[in-house]
Amino acid sequence: MNASREQEFRLSAERGDTPLLPSERVWGFWGFAYANSALAVATWVFLIGGATALFVGPLQGISAIIIGNIIGVILAASSTCLPCGKYGVEQFTFLRSMFGINGSRLVYILSVVVLTMGWLAVLGLMCGRALDNLETLVQQQPPAADDWLVPAGALLAIVLAALVAMRGPDMIRRLSAVIAPSLILIMLALMYFISQRFSLSELLAMPPLQPPFADQRINYMIAVEINIAAGFSWWPYIGNLSRLCSNQRTAFWPNLVGVFGAASLGEIVSLFAASTLGSSDPTAWMRLAGGVGFGVVALSFLALANLTGMVNILYTAVIGLRQLAGERLRSVRWGVLIALFCVIPIGIVLCFPGIYDGFFIFLVWTSALNSALAGIGIADYFFLRQQRLNLRHLYAAQADSPLRFCKGFNPIALLALVAGFAIYVVVFNPQTLANTTFFTFATASLPSCLLAGLVHYVLTRVLATRLGWGSYPAGNERNIEAAGLSAKD
Amino acid sequence: MNSQVDEARAQDLERRIRAYEELERRAHWPGALSARDVVALSLLTLVMVAGAYLLGGQP
């Protein structure tokens, strides 16, 4: 094979068309830990820390951040990074093994497209708020909540993000390289200003900003749930990063440095800032914390950081959408596709600007889905397939593959997904915060993850084998032949 | 021309799948998560959750 053809195939594997070989993977432990941390330390940590401060004070908040993030990150990483890190397969190609070829497309739309559209609107509005606070700071006027600048800034941010995403990955890489270090500097500066005003004991004794319930246990558990949702929100993304790691262990452990460790630290700083400055809105902290000079610099960086985050998620989501959607969508021009993708976020900014202040509601809704997806992934990969994937089945055309299930959808996994989602909303309604007693000691994500996994496991054992779906190994078979993995002669 | 390219792609996919099938046949998969990793992860999670709960989880 000539060198250019080899290079072409390698690029194709990097994009997710084929499995990456161990020798082609670029990240070792620290490489992935750095990339992971840079992804984690973005403006969303400000929002999550600020949302936690609404429900609990700093001491309970730190507890909720650690518990929530470690649970969410470990379950999300176990269900995605371990299989993708082992076989080098693209995450939504791997999902064919449990949802079917069309089912994995549906999951992509539900988890990535919807999530990205919501985040584009939230981050766009944060940009708008940053510009509004910048104007307030420079002109030394009291802030006006109904300012036209917020939606205008949000729309401008979405349009700019779309224009940058249309330019391709080089510009994105250059922008991203400066953002994580800048945000760490902003966090350090925030901590400095806070420590100048409050002692540690004063800081830890701060009350929550707007606790909705008189019962502190419920407020605490909502804070834990928000942070579990934050951990689970990596589910759609980390599998595809982990496939670039040299092996399975390298694909797993750095998540505890980055999306757990770095994100938790950022959220704790944000929690302190929100508690001491009396607002869950990060753009207000920058205005209030350290005077005009710091405010102007920090708000400008915050706006830029949001823009970079928006470009990153927009680009990644549209790339994946093209990959999965088939020839019809691939023939649409890249710029047109990006522009079409931005229509709904623009609609959200114009019609539901409250999504920014109620950001945690949106985040927790995503957890109702992601927790069930993680449960199904764990049940399928660890317990049903016993950590062995048949790559021939994953990459076969639908007509020839045992993973065609029922017209490309696995009804069992979809039913498990609905069951997990339903139990979540019954235990804890993200919209109204209505909850059951069960929620105060079990959270909503854990029952959802467990039930979805259990439904998937039991129904697959009972029905899938009889119907010939999915080529699952029988109960105790662990050998290669049972998984149909022997090489063709 | 297209069929040649498709054939080359299919061969490349076959090569990659075979590489993993070879790995699958070995007794030990290089860099796989071991029982020691699972124990370490369980202990870490337990310490983090219990420690954080004792720190601030009791209203």
Interface residues (C-beta under 8 A of the other chain):
Chain A: M1 R5 F9 S12 A13 T18 P19 L21 P22 V56 L59 Q60 G61 I62 S63 A64 I66 I67 I70 I71 I74 L82 K86 Y87 G88 Q216 R217 Y220 S246 N247 Q248 R249 T250 F252 W253 L256 R388 L391 R392 Y395 I480 L485 S486 A487 K488
Chain B: A8 R9 D12 L13 E14 R16 I17 R18 A19 Y20 E21 E22 L23 E24 R25 W29 P30 G31 A32 L33 S34 D37 L41 L44 T45 M48 V49 G51 A52 Y53 L55 G56 G57 P59
